[in-house]
């Protein structure tokens, strides 16, 4: 007797259970019909066919198993491809975003290029104006150089005139200096004649010998010029008379006399009577002369 349960259990492992049940039942019915209708030889032949069918079924099941494994590998590969496709789509999305940003950047660069071209146009206009201005300046420079040349020539002529005037002034100054010396010498001469009497009357100073204009030696080849110089006595003591005559007395002249006295004191070893004679001086200088203890005489007193 054929075991339909065993056939069913083997078939359901390779196909749908309902289909496996129907096939097992069909085989069972065929077997029963054949068992009552066929001879033993026929049955054996049928059994061999069934055995072959079972072997073929087994091979089919093995092939189905192989196909199931291949399907599994295919599904795994499809899953991998699906994941790769997903990654590809994500990458494409990223590339699309990058492309969008690139296009935006290109748009910005296009705007910047446009502004650059506008700026270059402005610079070209400015350069044109600059060149025009430079040409104007060059023209002005040429006019300036021409004017400078004219002024240089005028200045040269003026310089020559000034040099002539300087030469004339030198001559005039020399003549004026000579006149000043003459006036100074004249005042000194009158002072040296009148001072003995004035000093006797005003200060009881007796002049010994004439007052002179001379040089006082203070070392080898070192001399001090003295405008009014001489000796006298005051209360029985020997004194030196040292003075200067200035046509218009100034504070510097007073300081000059004081410096001369300071220089000669180590060589004279006597009291020095300082005297100044002038035509004119200011009240301030008069006060300064008095404060320094110097005897002051005016030309109208001589």
C-alpha positions in Angstrom: 0.0 0.0 0.0 1.3 3.5 -0.9 2.1 5.9 2.0 0.3 9.1 0.9 1.2 10.9 4.2 4.9 10.4 3.5 4.4 11.8 0.0 2.4 14.7 1.4 5.1 15.5 3.9 7.8 15.4 1.3 5.8 17.5 -1.2 4.9 20.3 1.2 8.5 21.0 1.9 8.9 22.0 -1.8 5.5 23.6 -2.5 2.4 25.0 -1.1 0.8 22.6 1.5 -2.6 22.6 -0.1 -1.1 21.7 -3.5 1.0 19.0 -1.9 -2.1 17.5 -0.2 -4.0 17.5 -3.5 -1.1 15.8 -5.3 -0.7 13.2 -2.5 -4.5 12.4 -2.5 -4.4 12.1 -6.3 -1.5 9.7 -6.2 -3.3 7.7 -3.6 -6.5 7.5 -5.7 -4.5 6.5 -8.8 -2.7 3.9 -6.8 -6.0 2.4 -5.5 -7.5 2.4 -9.0 -4.4 0.8 -10.4 -4.1 -1.7 -7.6 -7.6 -3.1 -8.5 -7.3 -2.7 -12.3 -3.8 -3.6 -13.3 -1.8 -6.8 -13.3 1.2 -7.4 -11.1 3.5 -6.8 -14.0 1.7 -3.6 -14.8 1.8 -2.7 -11.1 5.5 -3.3 -11.0 5.9 -1.2 -14.1 3.8 1.5 -12.6 5.8 1.3 -9.4 8.9 1.8 -11.4 7.3 4.8 -13.1 6.3 6.2 -9.7 9.9 5.6 -8.5 11.2 7.4 -11.4 8.6 10.2 -10.8 9.8 10.3 -7.1 13.4 10.5 -8.2 12.5 13.2 -10.7 10.5 14.9 -7.9 13.6 14.7 -5.7 15.7 16.2 -8.4 13.1 18.9 -8.9 13.1 19.6 -5.2 16.9 19.8 -5.3 16.7 22.2 -8.2 14.1 24.1 -6.4 16.4 24.3 -3.4 19.2 25.6 -5.7 16.8 28.0 -7.2 15.7 29.1 -3.7 19.3 29.6 -2.8 19.9 31.5 -6.0 16.8 33.5 -5.3 18.1 34.3 -1.8 21.4 35.4 -3.3 19.5 37.4 -5.9 17.4 39.0 -3.2 20.5 39.8 -1.2 22.1 41.2 -4.3 19.0 43.2 -5.1 19.0 44.5 -1.5 22.6 45.5 -2.0 21.8 47.1 -5.3 18.8 48.8 -3.6 21.1 50.2 -0.9 23.6 51.2 -3.5 20.8 52.9 -5.4 19.7 54.6 -2.2 23.3 55.8 -1.7 23.5 56.8 -5.3 20.2 58.8 -5.0 21.5 60.5 -1.8 24.8 61.3 -3.6 22.8 62.6 -6.6 20.8 64.7 -4.2 24.0 66.1 -2.7 25.4 66.7 -6.1 22.1 68.4 -7.0 22.5 70.7 -4.0 26.1 71.3 -4.8 25.1 72.1 -8.4 22.5 74.5 -7.1 25.1 76.2 -4.9 27.6 76.2 -7.8 24.9 77.9 -10.0 24.2 80.4 -7.3 28.0 81.1 -7.0 28.3 81.4 -10.7 25.4 83.9 -10.6 27.2 85.8 -7.9 30.5 85.7 -9.9 28.6 86.8 -13.0 27.2 89.8 -11.0 30.7 90.5 -9.6 32.1 90.3 -13.2 29.5 92.7 -14.3 30.4 95.1 -11.5 34.1 94.6 -12.3 33.5 95.5 -16.0 31.5 98.6 -14.9 34.3 99.5 -12.6 36.9 99.0 -15.3 34.8 101.2 -17.5 34.8 103.9 -14.8 38.5 103.5 -14.4 39.0 103.8 -18.1 37.0 107.1 -18.0 39.0 108.2 -15.0 42.2 107.3 -16.8 41.1 109.3 -19.8 40.3 112.3 -17.6 43.7 111.8 -15.8 45.6 111.8 -19.1 43.7 115.0 -20.1 44.6 116.5 -16.8 48.2 115.5 -17.2 48.3 117.1 -20.6 46.8 120.3 -19.0 49.5 120.1 -16.2 52.2 119.6 -18.8 51.0 122.7 -20.6 50.9 124.5 -17.3 54.4 123.2 -16.5 55.7 124.5 -19.8 54.2 127.9 -19.1 55.6 127.8 -15.6 59.1 127.0 -16.9 58.8 129.8 -19.3 57.7 132.1 -16.5 60.5 130.8 -14.3 63.0 131.5 -17.0 61.7 135.0 -17.3 61.8 135.5 -13.5 65.3 133.9 -13.5 66.5 136.5 -16.0 64.8 139.3 -14.0 66.3 137.9 -10.8 69.7 137.8 -12.5 69.4 141.4 -13.5 68.1 142.3 -10.0 71.0 140.3 -8.4 73.5 142.3 -10.5 71.8 145.5 -9.4 71.9 144.3 -5.7 75.6 143.4 -6.1 76.2 146.9 -7.4 74.3 148.3 -4.5 76.2 146.1 -2.1 79.4 147.3 -3.5 78.2 150.9 -3.2 77.1 150.1 0.4 80.5 148.7 1.3 82.1 151.8 0.0 79.5 153.9 1.9 80.0 151.7 5.1 83.7 152.1 4.8 83.3 155.8 4.4 80.7 155.9 7.3 83.0 153.8 9.4 85.8 156.2 8.7 83.5 159.1 9.6 82.4 157.3 12.8 86.0 156.8 13.7 86.6 160.4 13.0 83.7 161.4 15.2 84.8 159.0 17.9 88.3 160.2 17.8 87.1 163.8 17.9 85.0 163.0 21.0 87.9 161.2 22.6 90.3 164.1 21.8 87.9 166.6 23.4 87.3 164.3 26.4 91.0 163.8 27.0 91.4 167.7 27.0 88.4 168.4 29.3 88.5 165.4 31.7 91.4 166.5 33.9 89.5 169.6 34.9 86.1 167.8 35.2 87.6 165.0 37.3 89.4 167.5 39.6 86.2 169.5 40.0 83.7 166.7 40.4 85.8 164.0 42.1 89.0 165.6 43.4 91.1 163.4 41.1 94.4 164.9 39.9 95.6 163.7 36.5 99.3 162.9 36.3 100.6 163.3 32.8 98.3 163.5 29.7 95.4 161.1 29.0 96.2 159.1 25.8 94.8 156.6 23.3 97.0 153.5 23.5 97.3 149.7 23.8 97.9 147.8 27.0 100.0 144.6 26.8 98.6 141.7 28.8 100.9 139.0 27.3 103.2 138.1 24.4 101.5 139.5 21.3 98.3 140.2 23.3 97.0 143.7 23.6 93.9 145.5 24.8 92.9 148.8 23.0 92.3 151.7 25.4 90.4 154.8 24.1 91.1 156.9 27.2 93.9 155.9 29.4 96.1 157.6 32.0 97.2 157.9 35.7 96.0 160.1 38.5 95.8 160.4 42.3 92.8 160.3 44.6 93.3 161.2 48.2 97.0 160.6 47.8 96.6 157.2 46.2 97.6 156.3 42.7 94.6 155.4 40.5 94.2 154.4 36.8 91.9 156.3 34.5 90.2 154.1 32.0 87.4 155.3 29.7 85.7 155.1 26.3 83.9 157.6 24.1 80.8 156.5 22.2 78.7 158.8 20.0 75.5 157.0 21.1 76.0 155.0 24.3 74.3 151.7 24.6 74.1 149.0 27.4 76.5 146.8 25.4 79.1 149.6 25.5 78.8 149.8 29.3 79.3 146.0 29.5 82.3 146.2 27.1 84.0 148.7 29.4 83.3 146.6 32.5 84.8 143.6 30.7 87.9 145.6 29.7 88.4 146.6 33.3 88.0 143.0 34.5 90.7 141.9 32.0 93.2 144.6 33.1 92.7 144.4 36.9 95.3 141.6 37.4 97.9 143.7 35.5 97.3 147.2 37.0 97.2 146.5 40.7 95.6 149.9 41.4 92.1 151.1 41.7 90.5 151.9 38.3 88.3 154.9 37.7 85.9 154.1 34.9 84.7 156.9 32.6 82.2 157.0 29.7 81.8 160.0 27.3 78.9 160.3 24.8 76.8 162.6 22.7 73.5 160.9 23.7 72.0 157.9 25.6 68.7 156.8 27.0 67.5 157.3 30.6 67.6 153.5 31.2 71.3 153.4 30.1 72.0 156.3 32.4 70.6 154.4 35.3 72.6 151.3 34.4 75.8 153.4 34.2 75.1 154.9 37.6 74.4 151.5 39.1 77.8 150.2 37.9 79.7 153.2 39.5 80.9 154.7 36.2 81.4 158.4 35.8 79.4 159.6 32.8 80.0 162.8 30.8 78.2 164.3 27.8 79.8 166.1 24.9 78.1 169.4 25.9 79.9 169.2 29.3 83.4 169.1 27.8 
